[in-house]
Amino acid sequence: MASARPLRVLSVEDSSDDAELIRLVLRQGGFAPSFLRVATPEAMREALRQEPWDIVLSDFSMPHFSGREALALLKAEGLDVPFIIVSGSVGEDVAVQAMKAGAQDFFRKDNLARLPMAVERELREAEIRRESRRVSAALHEVEHQQGLLLDSIKDYAIFGLSPDGFMTTWNPGVERVKGYTAEEFIGQPFSILFTPEDRQRDVPAWELRQAATEGFFEGEGVRLRKDGLRFHAEVVLRPIRDERGVLTGFVKVVRDISVRKRHERHLRFLAEASTLLVNSLDMTETLSSLARLAVPMLADLCAVETLADDGSLHLAALVHVDPAREALARELRDRYPRRPETAQGVLQAIRTGRAELMPEIPESLRVREAQGDAERLRAFQSLGVESYLVVPLAARGRTIGAISFSYTESGRRYDEEDLRLAEELARRASLAFDNSLLYQHAQEAIRLRDEFLSVASHELKTPLTSLLVRLQSLRREAQRAPQASLSAERVSSGLESAEAQVRRLGTLIHEFLDVSRISVGTLPLELEDVDLVALVRDVIRRFEAQAAKVACPVLVHAPHAVSGRWDRMRLEQVVGHLLSNALKYGAGKPVHLHVESQDGSATLTVRDEGIGIQPEHLSRIFGKFERAVSERHYGGLGLGLYTARRIVEAMGGRISVRSTPGQGASFEVSLPSAPQ
């Protein structure tokens, strides 16, 4: 096992816990970090002056200091030390600005997996910069020392040119950067290193004129390797003159900065994607925009698919750089659905929750997927996918879909860097998708709340209106005959009606209080020995008048006593809610109650023969303010089953429902004899 690499880290951090977390991540990444934590400008300045550091890892926002100030202080000291922001609060826009100011990278504290790789990269970059400075210094040294220096530098192509632009010297970096050996290189015009477009515009000659006239030329551009591949280059071109000032040639330094440019493009892409993802809560529109953004930056063909509740895949977006190929891709997807048993692609990524990278698509894979269907094979070949990448979308611990990226005719191939970019894009898209779902749930909760308030207002107003009417009637009678006495029967009837409405109001208020207690987790239980059969019969007696009114005979099957330690009052609420629902939705037909005990638990079943419950409502009827029918026809607050479920669960039990539309519903309550 390779030994850990020593690393001197200056941590600009006000939290010792966060500093320890960063230290642990670096250790896991193969480093042996020695840490000094500072949290003020004075402490950082003293640390920078006392000893050299390999890297500075800085929080962005601290009580007495900031990452921006720390970066400015580092620059003021004139030190070339990589600076990376590690923060729990920095956003994409702020991070990009910090990088423009000189920071090398940024990471959130909740996503440090790639921090060791970034540190490794910046250490290499710092070494390259130091080597570049050594090169620049060496170019001013005497000529007999130049050859030895150039031979020692491998990451830069450094070569000499004649005044008319032919290569005269070579160093090993030329082969590393450009791909040419000394024999292939020396004597060739340096214009062979430029793209055909630049040669046509006479850019090589212009660079030579600039260097000769201005004393140097520095710039960036696209250059060619011997094998024809293009790369981003950073170039420095300086003239060489003799003691009389006569131009004798040039020295050119070329550095391949493709990795840096790619990293910058990826950061810009992610920043743009993040802006897009937060600008809308309509995920259909957002995912379509995301796919369009990925083409052609990250793909020739991009598809976003989400998982429906029934397990099927829904195509949320599909974009191809060629509109004709886009239509073909849609047609092929519809004509040839994915086989569930396939071991590659979107379905596999969703099943496993892992990304899949295929830099090359072998013909054997197309043949295997076609399974002997020649037409299907030709269809796959016509789409021309040459390289493939798929990453899952996950939210709240479950996979909700996948994004697939494909290269077709562009000739590009996916690699590990593309995979990391795609995974980061998928992570941000997943968060946006989750936020959209939360927004939808919040909107639904608001709708239910408003509906509940409307129903509650109606339910509370009904008994109040009846009570007011009864009292006004008694008052009018008393006013018409002030000297006479109202009959006892009349007063008793009025008071009985008023009392019934007051009880109804009390019941409604009690339900509100129960919901409030349940919501804050403070539903109290007073346990005592209870005979469930006797309790059920007591509740039935209270509902005799209601049962007679709706012509529902209540039939009880309870062959023997069933005892346990439960909260009597709460259990009466549960039975009352279930019986009330059965009488309401099963009017005119019998209601059956079964009570039995088995293996230390009691079971109560309440079954009606009424309208039943539609299958799509079964999963939500125990929710707060939920109902399976219109409140206009059946009334109620939508709290009874919710309260019943929470009471049963508080006593360690469970409640379930089975129903066939048109044939009634059966609710089953199972309770342990003694709550756990």
Phi and psi in degrees as a GROMACS rama.xvg file:
@    title "Ramachandran Plot"
@    xaxis  label "Phi"
@    yaxis  label "Psi"
@TYPE xy
-65.9876  142.54  ALA-2
-73.9615  153.252  SER-3
-68.4612  143.152  ALA-4
-85.9009  126.829  ARG-5
-61.9915  144.356  PRO-6
-148.888  121.216  LEU-7
-93.3187  113.875  ARG-8
-115.948  125.34  VAL-9
-98.4887  111.643  LEU-10
-99.6631  113.192  SER-11
-92.0618  94.0475  VAL-12
-154.793  134.889  GLU-13
-92.6721  -8.40388  ASP-14
-110.008  118.494  SER-15
-66.6438  -32.5249  SER-16
-65.0436  -43.0783  ASP-17
-66.1703  -37.9134  ASP-18
-63.2581  -39.0588  ALA-19
-66.9926  -36.8884  GLU-20
-62.0879  -44.2387  LEU-21
-63.8732  -41.5686  ILE-22
-59.1614  -42.1351  ARG-23
-64.4032  -42.9929  LEU-24
-62.2075  -40.5093  VAL-25
-67.0362  -39.006  LEU-26
-61.0504  -43.8927  ARG-27
-64.7007  -24.9148  GLN-28
-87.3284  8.097  GLY-29
98.5945  12.3163  GLY-30
-105.329  157.421  PHE-31
-116.751  82.466  ALA-32
-77.9508  138.427  PRO-33
-107.395  125.602  SER-34
-111.142  142.547  PHE-35
-131.63  121.589  LEU-36
-100.673  128.841  ARG-37
-127.538  155.577  VAL-38
-137.969  7.8809  ALA-39
-135.881  158.066  THR-40
-59.4073  -39.5914  PRO-41
-62.7261  -45.9407  GLU-42
-64.5796  -37.7685  ALA-43
-68.1694  -44.0081  MET-44
-60.6121  -43.5657  ARG-45
-64.3322  -40.627  GLU-46
-64.1575  -41.0041  ALA-47
-65.379  -31.8225  LEU-48
-85.6975  -20.16  ARG-49
-81.9759  -39.2156  GLN-50
-153.959  160.204  GLU-51
-78.1471  150.517  PRO-52
-126.8  145.482  TRP-53
-80.3868  -33.102  ASP-54
-159.568  151.249  ILE-55
-114.837  122.947  VAL-56
-112.292  114.198  LEU-57
-121.042  135.469  SER-58
-67.2908  161.425  ASP-59
-95.498  -36.8293  PHE-60
-129.365  117.438  SER-61
-133.695  160.176  MET-62
-56.409  -39.208  PRO-63
-121.049  11.8175  HIS-64
-161.474  164.006  PHE-65
-142.022  159.443  SER-66
-62.1439  -36.8504  GLY-67
-64.0912  -41.6017  ARG-68
-67.6344  -38.2548  GLU-69
-62.6626  -40.4625  ALA-70
-65.361  -42.1456  LEU-71
-63.3944  -39.5292  ALA-72
-64.5525  -42.3678  LEU-73
-60.7646  -42.4362  LEU-74
-64.909  -40.6404  LYS-75
-61.8521  -31.6398  ALA-76
-77.3603  -7.45753  GLU-77
71.3201  27.1745  GLY-78
-102.288  138.896  LEU-79
-99.1175  80.6372  ASP-80
-120.929  126.935  VAL-81
-54.424  138.541  PRO-82
-125.561  117.944  PHE-83
-122.958  132.706  ILE-84
-86.1086  128.481  ILE-85
-126.631  103.355  VAL-86
-137.975  155.907  SER-87
-95.1296  -3.87507  GLY-88
-129.059  -11.2442  SER-89
-68.5715  137.067  VAL-90
-97.2202  172.858  GLY-91
-61.5902  -43.8538  GLU-92
-65.6973  -42.3583  ASP-93
-65.3564  -40.4509  VAL-94
-62.6146  -42.5824  ALA-95
-63.7994  -41.5432  VAL-96
-62.1451  -40.8517  GLN-97
-63.3133  -38.7012  ALA-98
-68.2939  -35.8845  MET-99
-63.6866  -31.3219  LYS-100
-77.99  -9.35441  ALA-101
130.918  -9.38202  GLY-102
-68.1588  141.863  ALA-103
-81.5728  -30.7941  GLN-104
-165.65  174.456  ASP-105
-146.394  150.827  PHE-106
-143.455  145.522  PHE-107
-83.4207  148.304  ARG-108
-67.1957  -19.6472  LYS-109
-91.2222  8.89148  ASP-110
-151.028  74.2686  ASN-111
-104.417  12.5026  LEU-112
-59.7207  -35.8176  ALA-113
-94.3415  5.12276  ARG-114
-59.8342  -46.3081  LEU-115
-58.846  -39.1685  PRO-116
-65.1057  -39.0592  MET-117
-66.0734  -40.5482  ALA-118
-61.2005  -45.0544  VAL-119
-58.7196  -45.1187  GLU-120
-62.3723  -44.9565  ARG-121
-70.3327  -29.9817  GLU-122
-64.079  -41.013  LEU-123
-64.6638  -43.2518  ARG-124
-61.7441  -41.1929  GLU-125
-63.4648  -40.4004  ALA-126
-64.6691  -38.3586  GLU-127
-64.3861  -41.3332  ILE-128
-63.1757  -41.8331  ARG-129
-63.7413  -37.4195  ARG-130
-67.5074  -36.6832  GLU-131
-62.9526  -40.1105  SER-132
-66.1212  -35.6992  ARG-133
-64.395  -36.2682  ARG-134
-64.2645  -47.0297  VAL-135
-59.4109  -40.4858  SER-136
-66.7062  -38.888  ALA-137
-66.2036  -29.5547  ALA-138
-64.1836  -18.6165  LEU-139
-96.7284  0.439445  HIS-140
-81.5674  173.647  GLU-141
-64.9509  153.039  VAL-142
-65.9532  -31.3023  GLU-143
-71.665  -17.407  HIS-144
-89.3365  -15.3993  GLN-145
-65.1416  -42.9945  GLN-146
-60.5169  -43.6725  GLY-147
-62.8413  -40.5124  LEU-148
-65.2604  -46.1549  LEU-149
-62.9205  -36.3859  LEU-150
-66.005  -21.4469  ASP-151
-88.3611  -5.93675  SER-152
-105.973  121.34  ILE-153
-106.689  -24.045  LYS-154
-92.4709  -0.952026  ASP-155
-124.997  137.789  TYR-156
-86.8583  113.808  ALA-157
-123.387  121.48  ILE-158
-149.674  158.798  PHE-159
-97.9921  153.765  GLY-160
-128.344  147.244  LEU-161
-75.5135  164.721  SER-162
-56.3355  -27.5361  PRO-163
-95.8766  9.97921  ASP-164
92.7615  25.616  GLY-165
-103.007  141.744  PHE-166
-70.0604  132.758  MET-167
-117.746  -23.6721  THR-168
-135.777  169.156  THR-169
-148.226  146.014  TRP-170
-129.059  164.333  ASN-171
-56.518  -25.9908  PRO-172
-63.6105  -25.4669  GLY-173
-62.1953  -42.4116  VAL-174
-69.9428  -36.5616  GLU-175
-68.1541  -42.5021  ARG-176
-88.09  -42.7689  VAL-177
-101.69  -24.2713  LYS-178
91.7407  5.84974  GLY-179
-100.326  138.449  TYR-180
-79.2635  169.795  THR-181
-61.696  -40.1903  ALA-182
-65.7645  -35.2816  GLU-183
-78.2665  -18.8969  GLU-184
-99.4039  -54.2376  PHE-185
-63.535  132.41  ILE-186
98.0761  -13.4561  GLY-187
-85.5227  150.477  GLN-188
-68.8894  138.571  PRO-189
-71.4847  -4.65654  PHE-190
-66.6399  -17.4391  SER-191
-67.3867  -14.8454  ILE-192
-84.7092  -5.75221  LEU-193
-100.533  158.839  PHE-194
-71.8978  156.09  THR-195
-54.6027  -37.1006  PRO-196
-63.8384  -42.0167  GLU-197
-69.276  -36.7267  ASP-198
-64.2413  -38.9774  ARG-199
-64.7754  -32.6091  GLN-200
-88.0866  4.37249  ARG-201
62.4412  35.8967  ASP-202
-64.9771  -39.8998  VAL-203
-56.4022  -46.7048  PRO-204
-65.8899  -35.4109  ALA-205
-65.0129  -40.3593  TRP-206
-60.6879  -42.7022  GLU-207
-62.8522  -41.6244  LEU-208
-65.0158  -41.4905  ARG-209
-60.9582  -45.3739  GLN-210
-64.1982  -43.0995  ALA-211
-66.819  -36.9984  ALA-212
-80.6777  -44.9519  THR-213
-92.0695  -12.1135  GLU-214
93.7303  -10.4389  GLY-215
-170.873  162.748  PHE-216
-138.471  129.468  PHE-217
-130.4  139.634  GLU-218
-176.145  179.915  GLY-219
-128.231  149.743  GLU-220
-174.956  179.202  GLY-221
-93.1075  131.05  VAL-222
-125.696  170.603  ARG-223
-110.992  139.727  LEU-224
-87.2933  169.835  ARG-225
-57.9067  -37.0048  LYS-226
-79.8135  3.06119  ASP-227
92.6105  -9.46407  GLY-228
-71.0002  144.163  LEU-229
-96.1516  149.094  ARG-230
-148.368  156.442  PHE-231
-82.0613  132.047  HIS-232
-126.109  145.397  ALA-233
-108.471  123.39  GLU-234
-123.719  146.191  VAL-235
-130.916  128.785  VAL-236
-127.473  121.855  LEU-237
-126.496  140.986  ARG-238
-79.5265  153.111  PRO-239
-116.628  126.187  ILE-240
-123.928  150.687  ARG-241
-81.5751  -173.825  ASP-242
-66.4267  -16.9675  GLU-243
-93.8423  -1.1387  ARG-244
88.5097  7.69661  GLY-245
-80.8811  133.855  VAL-246
-67.0528  120.717  LEU-247
-110.004  -7.38807  THR-248
158.939  -164.587  GLY-249
-139.74  157.185  PHE-250
-118.45  129.848  VAL-251
-120.885  135.438  LYS-252
-117.83  126.273  VAL-253
-124.357  129.736  VAL-254
-122.783  133.614  ARG-255
-79.1212  113.024  ASP-256
-112.257  25.4649  ILE-257
-59.953  -40.2109  SER-258
-63.3529  -43.3436  VAL-259
-65.1059  -43.7002  ARG-260
-62.7806  -40.4442  LYS-261
-63.9401  -41.7305  ARG-262
-62.7812  -41.1237  HIS-263
-64.3794  -41.5058  GLU-264
-62.3039  -41.3399  ARG-265
-63.8405  -40.2857  HIS-266
-64.3395  -43.3382  LEU-267
-63.338  -40.3494  ARG-268
-61.9418  -46.2441  PHE-269
-66.5428  -36.6875  LEU-270
-64.1518  -43.037  ALA-271
-66.5587  -40.1657  GLU-272
-63.4906  -40.8259  ALA-273
-63.2491  -41.8657  SER-274
-60.806  -43.9289  THR-275
-62.04  -41.5875  LEU-276
-70.5369  -28.2336  LEU-277
-94.2452  -6.40319  VAL-278
-82.3442  -13.8013  ASN-279
-146.142  145.044  SER-280
-101.192  3.97809  LEU-281
-87.5158  99.8332  ASP-282
-69.9109  -27.2485  MET-283
-62.0582  -47.1614  THR-284
-66.4253  -41.9082  GLU-285
-66.1129  -43.718  THR-286
-66.779  -34.6642  LEU-287
-64.0487  -43.2647  SER-288
-65.0345  -37.3551  SER-289
-63.6656  -42.4432  LEU-290
-64.0168  -40.0684  ALA-291
-65.7033  -33.7791  ARG-292
-68.1537  -36.4467  LEU-293
-70.2603  -21.7095  ALA-294
-105.357  121.776  VAL-295
-101.293  10.809  PRO-296
-55.4958  -45.3431  MET-297
-121.225  -2.35833  LEU-298
-166.869  157.369  ALA-299
-88.1758  -27.3433  ASP-300
-138.522  127.39  LEU-301
-131.919  133.32  CYS-302
-131.111  138.668  ALA-303
-117.78  124.191  VAL-304
-127.148  137.998  GLU-305
-118.072  154.81  THR-306
-92.745  122.156  LEU-307
-79.621  168.093  ALA-308
-61.8176  -29.8974  ASP-309
-86.599  7.11047  ASP-310
89.6998  -4.51377  GLY-311
-82.2101  161.4  SER-312
-96.3933  135.023  LEU-313
-111.922  125.948  HIS-314
-78.7197  106.085  LEU-315
-85.0071  -28.9887  ALA-316
-161.817  146.614  ALA-317
-150.859  123.501  LEU-318
-135.545  134.488  VAL-319
-125.001  146.132  HIS-320
-61.9029  -25.5419  VAL-321
-110.081  114.183  ASP-322
-54.8522  -34.5944  PRO-323
-66.0666  -41.329  ALA-324
-67.7225  -30.837  ARG-325
-63.225  -44.6381  GLU-326
-62.2193  -39.4012  ALA-327
-64.1504  -42.0853  LEU-328
-62.0996  -41.3636  ALA-329
-64.7953  -41.9347  ARG-330
-63.2622  -43.5521  GLU-331
-66.2026  -37.4937  LEU-332
-64.5269  -39.719  ARG-333
-72.0441  -37.4591  ASP-334
-77.0413  -34.2143  ARG-335
-124.903  81.8222  TYR-336
-59.5959  151.72  PRO-337
-67.6189  141.862  ARG-338
-82.7164  131.272  ARG-339
-57.9288  -28.6703  PRO-340
-83.6382  -0.680924  GLU-341
-59.723  143.83  THR-342
-97.4655  1.89948  ALA-343
-131.494  167.201  GLN-344
87.8646  -159.424  GLY-345
-60.5935  -47.4074  VAL-346
-61.8941  -39.2607  LEU-347
-67.083  -40.7546  GLN-348
-63.598  -38.1157  ALA-349
-70.4541  -39.759  ILE-350
-63.8806  -44.2529  ARG-351
-93.0372  -20.6143  THR-352
72.9173  17.4799  GLY-353
-118.462  146.957  ARG-354
-73.7798  160.601  ALA-355
-135.107  129.662  GLU-356
-120.436  126.292  LEU-357
-128.821  93.1979  MET-358
-58.3709  -34.5816  PRO-359
-129.72  137.98  GLU-360
-97.8066  105.77  ILE-361
-70.5985  148.603  PRO-362
-61.5335  -30.5783  GLU-363
-61.5476  -32.0739  SER-364
-68.0154  -42.2904  LEU-365
-61.7993  -42.5936  ARG-366
-63.3609  -42.2986  VAL-367
-65.0357  -41.1619  ARG-368
-67.9592  -31.6464  GLU-369
-71.1281  -24.4421  ALA-370
50.8529  48.6036  GLN-371
82.345  -1.87565  GLY-372
-88.2107  104.535  ASP-373
-62.2297  -39.6754  ALA-374
-64.6464  -40.6143  GLU-375
-65.0613  -40.696  ARG-376
-61.0327  -45.8378  LEU-377
-62.2308  -35.2912  ARG-378
-64.9198  -44.418  ALA-379
-61.6565  -42.7775  PHE-380
-66.1397  -34.8825  GLN-381
-67.1924  -30.5655  SER-382
-70.9344  -30.2112  LEU-383
73.2088  31.8987  GLY-384
-70.6642  123.02  VAL-385
-109.336  -25.0958  GLU-386
-146.388  144.57  SER-387
-142.988  144.328  TYR-388
-149.083  130.629  LEU-389
-134.941  136.392  VAL-390
-129.278  138.617  VAL-391
-76.6407  153.759  PRO-392
-103.4  128.31  LEU-393
-132.711  142.019  ALA-394
-148.66  136.025  ALA-395
53.6122  41.8101  ARG-396
79.3061  7.02234  GLY-397
-134.892  149.916  ARG-398
-79.4548  128.726  THR-399
-114.332  0.124672  ILE-400
162.368  -161.845  GLY-401
-159.177  153.491  ALA-402
-115.322  128.002  ILE-403
-113.534  140.315  SER-404
-123.936  138.804  PHE-405
-138.739  141.514  SER-406
-102.133  134.17  TYR-407
-115.175  -95.4069  THR-408
-86.059  -3.32225  GLU-409
-72.9518  -19.3969  SER-410
82.8876  -1.05544  GLY-411
-79.9011  160.32  ARG-412
-134.207  144.23  ARG-413
-79.7965  148.395  TYR-414
-137.718  -173.719  ASP-415
-63.8183  -33.0234  GLU-416
-65.7038  -40.3483  GLU-417
-62.3166  -39.4249  ASP-418
-61.3381  -44.3551  LEU-419
-63.7387  -39.7928  ARG-420
-64.667  -44.4065  LEU-421
-63.5053  -39.8707  ALA-422
-65.0129  -38.6341  GLU-423
-68.1213  -40.108  GLU-424
-61.9731  -43.3287  LEU-425
-64.3211  -37.2319  ALA-426
-62.5749  -43.4117  ARG-427
-70.128  -38.4457  ARG-428
-64.4095  -38.3036  ALA-429
-62.9545  -41.984  SER-430
-62.9107  -42.3408  LEU-431
-64.303  -40.5881  ALA-432
-62.6737  -43.0525  PHE-433
-63.8613  -41.4774  ASP-434
-62.2223  -38.8724  ASN-435
-62.7816  -42.6951  SER-436
-63.4415  -42.2066  LEU-437
-62.0199  -38.9931  LEU-438
-63.5589  -43.9586  TYR-439
-61.7955  -42.0674  GLN-440
-64.178  -39.2725  HIS-441
-64.6946  -41.5569  ALA-442
-63.0017  -39.997  GLN-443
-66.484  -38.5587  GLU-444
-64.0377  -38.8275  ALA-445
-65.0536  -41.7703  ILE-446
-60.7576  -45.3003  ARG-447
-63.7513  -38.498  LEU-448
-62.5512  -46.7985  ARG-449
-63.5007  -40.415  ASP-450
-63.4395  -41.4818  GLU-451
-62.4386  -43.9552  PHE-452
-61.9855  -38.1747  LEU-453
-64.472  -46.8925  SER-454
-65.5636  -43.8763  VAL-455
-60.9459  -40.5544  ALA-456
-59.6639  -43.5047  SER-457
-65.5833  -45.1325  HIS-458
-64.6586  -38.439  GLU-459
-73.7709  -33.1345  LEU-460
-70.687  -33.4002  LYS-461
-59.9508  -54.6333  THR-462
-66.6626  -32.8983  PRO-463
-64.1458  -41.096  LEU-464
-63.3369  -45.7929  THR-465
-61.2961  -42.8459  SER-466
-62.8121  -43.9682  LEU-467
-64.1562  -42.7121  LEU-468
-61.0172  -44.7344  VAL-469
-63.4012  -44.5986  ARG-470
-66.7073  -39.7624  LEU-471
-64.3006  -36.5279  GLN-472
-63.1659  -45.3795  SER-473
-63.4908  -38.6852  LEU-474
-65.937  -41.8662  ARG-475
-63.3498  -40.9137  ARG-476
-62.3185  -41.6494  GLU-477
-65.9355  -34.9325  ALA-478
-72.1722  -33.1276  GLN-479
-68.751  -33.5035  ARG-480
-132.397  74.1489  ALA-481
-62.253  -28.2522  PRO-482
-87.7885  -12.6898  GLN-483
-93.3922  159.392  ALA-484
-99.4491  136.623  SER-485
-69.5189  146.331  LEU-486
-65.3126  147.436  SER-487
-59.4975  -37.5311  ALA-488
-63.9175  -43.3047  GLU-489
-64.3306  -45.2152  ARG-490
-64.0845  -44.346  VAL-491
-61.4206  -41.9767  SER-492
-64.1665  -43.1062  SER-493
-64.6086  -43.5468  GLY-494
-67.4791  -35.9246  LEU-495
-63.1361  -43.3955  GLU-496
-64.3631  -43.5174  SER-497
-62.4444  -41.8708  ALA-498
-62.0256  -40.3393  GLU-499
-61.7378  -42.2595  ALA-500
-68.6083  -37.0256  GLN-501
-64.0141  -41.9114  VAL-502
-61.0257  -40.7656  ARG-503
-62.8725  -41.4463  ARG-504
-61.6294  -42.1939  LEU-505
-61.4152  -39.3227  GLY-506
-64.0053  -43.9738  THR-507
-62.1234  -44.5942  LEU-508
-64.1682  -38.8474  ILE-509
-62.2267  -38.7162  HIS-510
-63.4462  -42.7656  GLU-511
-59.3296  -44.4172  PHE-512
-64.465  -39.8673  LEU-513
-60.4119  -45.0725  ASP-514
-61.469  -40.4181  VAL-515
-62.6266  -44.9106  SER-516
-63.7926  -42.8799  ARG-517
-62.3557  -41.0828  ILE-518
-62.4186  -32.9621  SER-519
-100.11  7.66781  VAL-520
71.0024  31.6207  GLY-521
-123.292  38.5982  THR-522
-73.7787  111.071  LEU-523
-78.6647  147.367  PRO-524
-123.592  134.17  LEU-525
-118.18  97.7017  GLU-526
-81.0428  140.549  LEU-527
-154.732  169.118  GLU-528
-73.5645  125.521  ASP-529
-132.07  136.72  VAL-530
-93.474  110.218  ASP-531
-62.98  -36.884  LEU-532
-62.7846  -48.5488  VAL-533
-61.6343  -40.2623  ALA-534
-61.8915  -44.698  LEU-535
-60.3989  -43.2641  VAL-536
-66.1356  -36.3354  ARG-537
-61.805  -43.4389  ASP-538
-64.9565  -41.4015  VAL-539
-59.5192  -40.0786  ILE-540
-61.5502  -35.074  ARG-541
-70.4921  -21.2313  ARG-542
-102.056  9.1046  PHE-543
-59.0969  -43.9781  GLU-544
-63.8272  -43.4287  ALA-545
-64.508  -40.7369  GLN-546
-64.437  -40.5548  ALA-547
-66.4185  -37.0184  ALA-548
-63.6158  -36.7442  LYS-549
-99.9539  7.89359  VAL-550
58.1428  49.7325  ALA-551
-117.218  104.293  CYS-552
-67.741  134.743  PRO-553
-103.099  116.474  VAL-554
-109.165  127.933  LEU-555
-113.252  131.411  VAL-556
-118.29  103.626  HIS-557
-146.064  86.1131  ALA-558
-65.4896  -22.7443  PRO-559
-155.045  165.215  HIS-560
-63.5273  144.559  ALA-561
-128.556  108.713  VAL-562
-110.951  155.827  SER-563
-172.882  175.052  GLY-564
-100.427  106.261  ARG-565
-138.537  171.854  TRP-566
-86.59  110.918  ASP-567
-59.6808  -50.3788  ARG-568
-61.5548  -43.8488  MET-569
-65.459  -39.1353  ARG-570
-67.2057  -34.9638  LEU-571
-62.8918  -36.6554  GLU-572
-60.9082  -45.9132  GLN-573
-59.6392  -50.9214  VAL-574
-62.1819  -40.4536  VAL-575
-61.9483  -44.0259  GLY-576
-62.3379  -45.4809  HIS-577
-67.3008  -41.9929  LEU-578
-68.4151  -40.5718  LEU-579
-60.0454  -43.5113  SER-580
-63.0976  -42.7766  ASN-581
-62.1717  -41.8315  ALA-582
-68.9632  -34.2155  LEU-583
-70.7437  -46.7649  LYS-584
-94.3331  -7.85277  TYR-585
-118.694  29.6381  GLY-586
-54.4023  134.497  ALA-587
87.9795  -1.32004  GLY-588
-131.897  158.971  LYS-589
-63.9321  151.3  PRO-590
-116.938  130.263  VAL-591
-111.898  131.459  HIS-592
-120.943  127.337  LEU-593
-119.513  131.693  HIS-594
-126.361  126.318  VAL-595
-152.134  164.862  GLU-596
-128.512  148.801  SER-597
-162.853  131.875  GLN-598
52.1386  47.1599  ASP-599
76.8344  14.3618  GLY-600
-137.01  158.04  SER-601
-112.514  144.062  ALA-602
-126.617  128.22  THR-603
-117.164  125.013  LEU-604
-118.235  127.786  THR-605
-118.293  115.475  VAL-606
-124.971  132.504  ARG-607
-115.802  171.486  ASP-608
-119.314  35.77  GLU-609
-93.3856  -139.664  GLY-610
-73.7141  -19.8748  ILE-611
74.3408  -175.894  GLY-612
-127.99  133.251  ILE-613
-66.2664  143.717  GLN-614
-54.1103  -37.47  PRO-615
-69.5517  -13.6601  GLU-616
-97.1601  -11.8384  HIS-617
-60.7158  -36.3872  LEU-618
-76.5056  -11.4667  SER-619
-121.707  -3.13549  ARG-620
-68.2396  -17.1056  ILE-621
-88.5606  4.84407  PHE-622
-82.718  163.067  GLY-623
-67.8305  131.054  LYS-624
67.3708  10.4767  PHE-625
-89.2867  150.699  GLU-626
-152.291  157.095  ARG-627
-97.7013  -4.63679  ALA-628
-135.494  169.189  VAL-629
-71.1513  135.623  SER-630
-68.8715  -18.229  GLU-631
-66.0416  -31.6859  ARG-632
-94.4388  -28.6898  HIS-633
-122.521  -11.5436  TYR-634
66.5228  -165.909  GLY-635
95.3138  158.194  GLY-636
-90.6106  -10.56  LEU-637
73.8551  25.3253  GLY-638
-114.163  -16.4209  LEU-639
-59.5606  -53.5216  GLY-640
-69.4063  -33.9288  LEU-641
-61.5486  -48.3629  TYR-642
-63.5844  -42.6967  THR-643
-59.9135  -45.2854  ALA-644
-61.3566  -45.4789  ARG-645
-66.701  -35.4224  ARG-646
-66.1724  -45.6418  ILE-647
-61.1625  -44.3566  VAL-648
-65.4844  -35.88  GLU-649
-62.7718  -28.3747  ALA-650
-94.6447  15.6209  MET-651
82.42  12.4665  GLY-652
-107.011  -168.13  GLY-653
-145.444  156.99  ARG-654
-132.893  138.451  ILE-655
-140.339  168.566  SER-656
-140.606  143.594  VAL-657
-129.383  141.802  ARG-658
-158.116  146.771  SER-659
-122.246  121.759  THR-660
-52.0679  131.083  PRO-661
86.2041  -7.80113  GLY-662
-123.097  12.8035  GLN-663
93.9545  -178.11  GLY-664
-136.06  150.16  ALA-665
-128.342  117.376  SER-666
-102.703  132.133  PHE-667
-121.927  126.346  GLU-668
-111.079  126.228  VAL-669
-117.25  126.314  SER-670
-128.449  133.517  LEU-671
-68.1562  147.969  PRO-672
-60.0281  -30.3518  SER-673
-134.359  122.237  ALA-674
-54.6766  141.089  PRO-675
